[in-house]
Structures are given as C-alpha cells and as structure tokens.
C-alpha cells in the first residue's frame, strides 16, 4: 500500500518537476533525486513508518472480560465459584478505518509538503547555476576582449593605457564568477544535508550533475 501511495504522490510532480528543472542542464536527474529524498529524508521516513504501522492494525478490536460467578441456581443449588471468560467483538467498529485514513492523509500531506519545499530549493539551485553559467560566459568574453585589445596595442593601433580598463573588467568578471561558483557549491552541500539524510553525499553528487555545465 505504501508503495502504491508513494507512486501516486510522486506522480503529481510531473508539472512542477518540469518547471523547476527548466534552467538545469541535468534535469533528467531530478526524478532520481526525488526518489532518493523520498526514501532517505528523515522526516518522510518517520512519517512512512507511522503510516505502515497504522496499516498493520486490525480492522476490528476485541474486549476480553474475565470474571467468576457462584453458579447458584434453583435447580442445581450452590456448586461453588466458576470462572467466566467472554470476548466482545463490535460488529460496526470504524475506528480502525478512521485511524488508517488519518495516517494516509498525514503521509500524503507530508509527501506533498516535502515535494513543494524540495522543488522550491531545486529552483533556487537552478537559478544560481544559470547565474554561474552566465558569469562564466561573461568572463570568457572579457578574456577574449583583453586578448584582442592586447593585440591592437602590440600592433600600435591602440594606446597601452586602454589595457588597464580591459584588465580591470576581466578581473572583476573573474571575481564575480568565482564568488557565484562558491555560493553554488555551498548551496549544493546545504540542500544535500537538508534533504538527503544518510544519503546526503549521493544527493550532493546528483545535485552537482544537475547543475554542472
């Protein structure tokens, strides 16, 4: 039952998954990351255990009563005490069904909340990865421009002073790229530890594969 419920819950990801992964070069790894979170995230694991335990409960409950009487009747007279054992089984007890339904609702709600929060984090990660990619292209452009300007200076077409401007722009582009790449690596680690539980290193590898160009 849990496997079927999990499949139903994660099947709702299709639309949100495509949107969240739109900016990620490794979007094909997102489903793998989601499956890992489902099985490894401590909160979902605890909720899944509670759900499984609720499903194993009996559909009915019995009441056991133990007592005795003296077995005294007008016909037989007193024959001393005797033990009595009785079992009461309610015919229309729906409490177990309600408990199972509540456990199912709690599990689905937790899966949905986890999905929403994880996809929001993935979108932030993808946006930062896109920013790093853009900065990488910009620093490459500045490097090429600096080389071009150096060639013109060497040929006597431009004054040497113009190189300061080009070098400054190239260095700033390099610094911005380095800083953004550091933030991306830090965010990968943070999300992996937040969602991956004991499998955080594997999740980190997946997130890196999703956001590396």
Secondary structure, 3 states (H helix, E strand, C coil): CHHHHHHHHHHCCHHHHHHHCCCCCCHHHHHHHHHHHHHHCHHHHHHHHHHHHHHCCCCCCEEEEEEEECCCECCCECCCCEEEEEEEECCCCCHHHHHHHHHHHHHHHHHHHHHHHHHHHHHHHHHHHHHHHHHHHHHHHHHHHHHHHHHHHHCCCCCCCHHHHHHHHHHHHHHHHHHHHHHHHHHHHHHHHHHHHHHHHHHHHHHHHHCCC
